[in-house]
Amino acid sequence: MRLLSAAVQADGLHVLNPATAPCEQCALSIEIETPAGVLAVCGQVVWYDRSSPHDIFPFQMGIRFIDVPPEIRERIRELCKR
């Protein structure tokens, strides 16, 4: 499933979700598309909430990256600076 990211940080991201709410602590495989290619990381849902009734995406959630190699985390940091 593809999700829309509202914000990306070096340690995680905030995404908008069109489907049902995920369970907290769910593990996810995440691919971040960049100009230099795809960065594959693992993440864990740390919070989720309903959006307003008028939003296209009924749920939003916070995902923390887990077990990210230092070189990948640095590439994510560099992307966040742009």
C-alpha positions as CSV (number, residue, x, y, z in Angstrom):
1,M,0.0,0.0,0.0
2,R,1.3,3.4,-0.8
3,L,0.8,6.2,1.7
4,L,1.3,9.9,1.6
5,S,3.9,11.3,3.9
6,A,3.1,14.6,5.6
7,A,6.6,14.9,7.1
8,V,9.9,13.0,7.0
9,Q,12.6,13.3,9.7
10,A,15.8,11.4,10.3
11,D,14.2,9.2,13.0
12,G,10.7,8.6,11.4
13,L,7.8,10.0,9.5
14,H,4.2,11.2,9.7
15,V,1.9,9.6,7.2
16,L,-1.7,10.0,6.0
17,N,-3.5,6.7,5.6
18,P,-6.6,6.1,3.5
19,A,-7.4,2.7,5.0
20,T,-8.3,1.6,8.5
21,A,-6.2,2.5,11.5
22,P,-3.2,0.4,12.0
23,C,-2.4,-1.2,15.3
24,E,0.1,0.6,17.5
25,Q,3.5,-1.2,17.5
26,C,2.8,-2.7,14.0
27,A,6.1,-3.3,12.1
28,L,6.3,-1.9,8.6
29,S,8.6,-2.1,5.6
30,I,9.1,1.3,4.2
31,E,10.5,2.5,0.9
32,I,11.5,6.1,0.5
33,E,11.8,7.2,-3.1
34,T,14.7,9.6,-3.7
35,P,16.4,11.1,-6.8
36,A,19.3,8.6,-6.2
37,G,17.1,5.6,-5.7
38,V,15.0,3.9,-3.1
39,L,15.9,3.8,0.6
40,A,14.5,0.7,2.3
41,V,14.0,0.9,6.1
42,C,11.9,-0.7,8.8
43,G,9.5,1.2,11.0
44,Q,7.1,0.8,13.8
45,V,3.8,2.6,14.3
46,V,4.1,4.7,17.5
47,W,0.8,6.6,17.3
48,Y,-2.2,6.9,15.1
49,D,-5.3,9.1,15.2
50,R,-8.4,9.9,13.2
51,S,-8.3,12.9,10.9
52,S,-11.1,15.3,10.6
53,P,-14.3,13.9,9.0
54,H,-13.7,16.1,5.9
55,D,-10.1,14.9,5.2
56,I,-9.5,12.6,2.2
57,F,-7.2,10.5,4.4
58,P,-9.3,9.3,7.5
59,F,-6.2,8.3,9.5
60,Q,-2.8,9.7,10.3
61,M,0.0,7.9,12.0
62,G,3.6,8.4,13.3
63,I,6.2,5.9,12.4
64,R,9.6,5.5,14.0
65,F,12.4,4.0,12.0
66,I,14.0,1.0,13.6
67,D,17.4,-0.6,13.1
68,V,18.4,1.9,10.4
69,P,22.1,1.6,9.4
70,P,24.0,4.8,10.0
71,E,24.7,5.4,6.3
72,I,21.0,5.2,5.5
73,R,20.0,7.5,8.4
74,E,22.6,10.0,7.2
75,R,21.1,9.9,3.7
76,I,17.6,10.5,5.2
77,R,19.1,13.5,7.2
78,E,20.5,14.9,4.0
79,L,17.1,14.6,2.2
80,C,15.4,16.4,5.1
81,K,17.8,19.4,4.7
82,R,16.5,20.0,1.2
